[in-house]
Amino acid sequence: MLYDTHAHLDYPEFITELPAVLERARAAGITRILAVGTDLDSSRRVLALADQFAPIHAVVGWHPGQVMDAPADFRPDLRELARHPKVVALGETGLDYFRMPSRRDPPGTAADDAEYQRRQAALFQQHLEVAAETGLNCVIHERAAMPDVLALWEPFAGRVRAVFHCFAGDRASLERIVSLNGLVSFTGILTFKNGQNVRDALVAAPADRFMLETDCPFLAPVPHRGKRCEPAFVRETAELAAQLRGMTLEELGAVTCATARGFFRGLP
């Protein structure tokens, strides 16, 4: 038994064949899939999928990379979304400094970068506030912004646990997250030739502080690299993770699923 704790099943790549995608996941031993929203419309779509398909549960929120389309105050909408009985966490939220306005074509200014960062921080703060109010935890997106993400989350860490999804950081970042009672989640990057730092982090992670995900349709693991990723592919990531940690696949599945049930509210 395995869970895919982060999948974008509402994306166009899955619209025409979602029942077949779910059947392949079931055949691979994936019994729960968390569909993750990236803005208000996306969050509503993943809720509709959770209503339609029993294995799917929802994570609702607004992705930092789309912050310029977000309302100034997303909290009322987020509170309403969080009332759905199959919502298990808020997100994905956080900070992403990888594609700053100054790096785009045409490039923005330093002032554009500062405003982009300010709005991301405000949106992240709103997710943390609603999480603290509702008792839900947060799924964190972090790219090139670890110090700022940790600084914003730390005041809430006693009330809001966080999982850093698609973790690709170093051991020091892992240890800092764990020290704040947080978790990390590993994708198919674990299987990539250039993913040694991620494999090192997996080996170093406490047994109850990591989960597995696909982040599909992105980051398909070897031997599927270059193809559209889907929830069934979490099995290949899990097989390597079990090997690296000296466990059977069944043992790894039991541990990671128990960790997910402890983190995501109401996940059976």
C-alpha positions in Angstrom: 0.0 0.0 0.0 1.3 3.4 -1.0 0.0 7.0 -1.2 0.7 9.7 -3.7 0.6 12.7 -1.5 0.9 15.4 -4.2 -0.7 15.1 -7.6 -2.2 17.7 -10.0 -5.0 15.6 -11.3 -7.1 18.6 -12.4 -4.5 19.5 -15.1 -5.5 19.2 -18.7 -3.1 16.2 -19.1 -5.5 14.0 -17.2 -9.0 15.3 -18.3 -9.7 12.6 -20.9 -8.5 9.5 -19.1 -8.6 10.0 -15.3 -10.5 6.7 -14.6 -7.8 4.8 -16.5 -5.1 6.8 -14.6 -6.7 5.9 -11.3 -7.0 2.2 -12.3 -3.3 2.1 -13.1 -2.6 3.6 -9.7 -4.8 1.0 -8.0 -3.0 -1.8 -9.8 0.4 -0.4 -8.7 -0.8 -0.4 -5.0 -1.5 3.3 -4.6 -4.7 3.5 -2.5 -4.9 7.3 -1.7 -4.0 10.2 -4.0 -4.0 13.9 -2.8 -5.0 16.2 -5.5 -3.5 19.6 -5.0 -5.0 23.0 -6.0 -2.9 25.9 -7.4 -5.5 28.7 -7.3 -9.2 29.2 -6.6 -10.5 27.5 -9.7 -8.0 24.7 -9.5 -8.9 24.1 -5.8 -12.6 23.9 -6.8 -11.7 21.4 -9.4 -9.8 19.1 -7.1 -12.7 19.2 -4.6 -15.0 18.1 -7.5 -12.6 15.2 -8.2 -12.5 14.3 -4.5 -16.4 14.2 -4.5 -16.4 12.0 -7.6 -13.6 9.5 -6.8 -13.2 7.8 -3.4 -9.4 7.4 -3.5 -8.9 11.2 -4.0 -8.6 13.7 -1.2 -7.9 17.4 -1.7 -5.4 20.0 -0.7 -6.6 23.5 -1.4 -4.7 26.8 -1.8 -2.9 29.2 -4.2 0.5 28.5 -5.6 3.1 31.2 -5.0 4.1 31.2 -8.7 0.7 32.5 -9.6 0.6 35.2 -6.9 0.1 38.1 -9.3 -3.4 36.7 -10.1 -4.3 36.2 -6.4 -6.7 38.5 -4.6 -5.3 40.8 -2.0 -7.1 38.7 0.7 -7.5 35.0 -0.1 -8.5 34.1 3.4 -12.3 34.2 3.0 -12.2 31.9 -0.1 -9.7 29.6 1.7 -11.9 29.3 4.8 -14.8 28.3 2.6 -12.7 25.7 0.7 -11.4 24.3 4.0 -14.9 23.4 5.1 -15.2 20.6 2.5 -15.0 17.2 4.3 -12.4 15.8 2.0 -9.9 18.7 2.4 -6.9 17.3 4.3 -4.5 20.3 4.2 -3.9 23.7 2.7 -1.6 24.5 -0.1 0.4 24.3 -2.0 1.7 27.6 -0.6 5.1 29.1 0.1 7.7 31.1 -1.8 9.3 30.7 -5.2 12.1 33.0 -6.1 13.3 30.9 -9.1 11.4 32.8 -11.8 11.6 36.4 -10.6 10.3 39.2 -12.9 13.8 40.4 -13.6 14.6 37.0 -15.1 11.7 37.0 -17.6 11.5 38.2 -21.2 11.1 41.1 -21.2 12.8 41.5 -17.9 11.2 43.3 -15.0 12.9 45.7 -12.6 14.3 45.3 -9.0 11.2 47.0 -7.8 9.1 44.3 -9.6 11.1 41.6 -7.9 10.5 43.2 -4.5 6.7 43.5 -5.1 6.6 39.9 -6.3 8.3 38.7 -3.1 6.1 40.9 -0.9 2.9 39.5 -2.4 4.1 35.9 -2.1 5.0 36.5 1.6 1.5 38.0 2.2 -0.3 35.1 0.5 1.8 32.5 2.4 1.0 34.3 5.6 -2.7 34.1 4.8 -2.5 30.3 4.3 -0.7 29.9 7.6 -3.3 32.0 9.5 -6.2 30.0 8.1 -4.3 26.7 8.8 -3.9 27.8 12.4 -7.6 28.7 12.6 -8.9 25.4 11.1 -6.4 22.9 12.5 -5.2 22.0 9.0 -1.5 21.6 8.1 0.2 23.2 5.1 1.8 21.8 2.0 4.8 24.0 1.3 6.3 24.9 -2.1 9.8 26.2 -1.7 12.2 27.1 -4.5 15.3 29.2 -4.1 13.7 30.7 -0.9 14.4 28.4 2.0 15.5 31.0 4.6 12.5 33.2 4.0 10.1 30.3 4.0 11.5 29.1 7.3 11.3 32.6 8.8 7.6 33.0 7.9 6.6 29.5 9.0 8.5 29.3 12.3 6.2 31.6 14.3 3.3 29.2 13.3 5.2 25.9 13.6 3.8 25.2 17.1 0.3 25.3 15.6 0.8 24.4 11.9 2.9 21.5 10.7 4.3 21.7 7.2 5.5 19.3 4.6 8.0 20.6 2.1 6.9 18.9 -1.0 9.2 17.9 -3.8 12.1 18.2 -1.4 15.4 18.8 -3.2 17.4 20.6 -0.5 20.5 19.7 1.4 20.8 17.9 4.7 21.1 21.1 6.7 17.7 22.2 5.4 16.2 18.8 6.2 17.5 19.0 9.7 16.1 22.5 10.2 12.7 21.5 8.9 12.6 18.4 11.2 13.7 20.6 14.2 10.5 22.6 13.7 8.4 19.4 13.6 8.0 19.5 9.8 8.3 16.9 7.1 9.6 16.5 3.6 8.2 14.6 0.6 10.2 13.0 -2.1 9.4 12.8 -5.9 10.9 11.0 -8.8 13.9 13.2 -8.5 15.1 10.6 -6.1 15.7 8.3 -9.1 17.5 10.9 -11.3 21.2 10.5 -12.1 21.8 14.0 -10.7 19.7 13.4 -7.6 22.4 12.2 -5.2 21.7 15.1 -2.7 18.1 14.0 -2.6 19.1 10.4 -2.0 21.4 11.5 0.8 18.5 13.5 2.4 16.2 10.5 2.2 18.7 8.3 4.0 19.2 11.0 6.7 15.5 11.7 7.2 13.9 10.3 10.4 11.6 7.4 9.5 8.4 9.3 10.5 9.3 12.6 8.8 9.1 11.9 5.1 6.4 10.9 2.5 6.3 10.1 -1.1 4.6 11.9 -4.0 4.7 12.2 -7.8 4.0 16.0 -8.3 2.4 14.6 -11.5 2.3 15.4 -14.4 5.9 16.5 -13.7 9.1 14.7 -12.6 8.4 11.1 -13.8 10.9 8.8 -12.2 13.3 6.5 -14.0 12.4 4.4 -16.1 9.6 6.8 -17.1 11.7 10.0 -17.2 10.6 12.2 -20.1 7.0 10.9 -20.1 4.0 12.4 -18.4 4.1 11.4 -14.8 1.0 9.9 -13.1 0.2 8.5 -9.6 1.1 4.9 -10.4 4.7 6.0 -10.8 5.1 6.6 -7.1 5.8 2.9 -6.9 9.2 3.3 -8.7 10.2 6.0 -6.3 9.1 3.9 -3.4 11.1 0.9 -4.6 14.3 2.9 -4.7 13.6 4.6 -1.4 13.1 1.2 0.3 16.4 0.0 -1.2 18.3 3.0 0.0 16.9 2.7 3.5 17.4 -1.1 3.7 13.7 -1.9 4.0 11.2 -3.9 2.1 8.7 -2.1 -0.1 5.9 -3.2 2.3 7.7 -1.8 5.3 8.3 1.5 3.6 4.7 1.7 2.4 3.4 1.1 6.0 5.7 3.7 7.5 5.1 6.5 4.9 1.3 5.9 4.8 1.2 6.1 8.6 3.1 9.3 8.4 0.7 10.7 5.9 -2.3 9.8 8.0 -0.8 11.5 10.9 -0.1 14.7 8.9 -3.2 15.1 6.7 -6.3 15.6 8.7 -9.0 13.0 8.1 -7.0 10.9 5.6 -8.1 7.3 6.0 
